[in-house]
Amino acid sequence: MNTLNFGTDAMIEELIEINAGMSAKQQHMLAESLRALVRLAKSEQLMEIKASVRKLTGSGFHVTGRTNKRDELASFGQHRLQFNDFE
């Protein structure tokens, strides 16, 4: 199951091989726990990036996963046109 990039999967498999004394169930649990940890780290990183974008662009432009990015960009541009905010 390659849900992560090749480097991450290879590293997880290597960590599992190092712990060869574990049962198959324990190895599987460790591998899935490591994959979950990587997914959590990626989502935290994405949230930090979004917070930085909000901070840099001001409160008029919010990046969220639930809305259409094209609509957000259009409304942001329209706001700039209304107030002649060109720099």
Secondary structure in CASP SS format (residue, H / E / C, confidence):
PFRMAT SS
TARGET T0000
AUTHOR 0000-0000-0000
METHOD secondary structure of the structure
MODEL  1
M C 1.00
N C 1.00
T C 1.00
L C 1.00
N C 1.00
F H 1.00
G H 1.00
T H 1.00
D H 1.00
A H 1.00
M H 1.00
I H 1.00
E H 1.00
E H 1.00
L H 1.00
I H 1.00
E H 1.00
I H 1.00
N C 1.00
A C 1.00
G C 1.00
M C 1.00
S C 1.00
A H 1.00
K H 1.00
Q H 1.00
Q H 1.00
H H 1.00
M H 1.00
L H 1.00
A H 1.00
E H 1.00
S H 1.00
L H 1.00
R H 1.00
A H 1.00
L H 1.00
V H 1.00
R H 1.00
L H 1.00
A H 1.00
K H 1.00
S H 1.00
E H 1.00
Q H 1.00
L H 1.00
M H 1.00
E H 1.00
I H 1.00
K H 1.00
A H 1.00
S H 1.00
V H 1.00
R H 1.00
K H 1.00
L H 1.00
T H 1.00
G C 1.00
S C 1.00
G C 1.00
F C 1.00
H C 1.00
V C 1.00
T C 1.00
G C 1.00
R C 1.00
T C 1.00
N C 1.00
K H 1.00
R H 1.00
D H 1.00
E H 1.00
L H 1.00
A H 1.00
S H 1.00
F H 1.00
G H 1.00
Q H 1.00
H H 1.00
R H 1.00
L H 1.00
Q H 1.00
F C 1.00
N C 1.00
D C 1.00
F C 1.00
E C 1.00
END
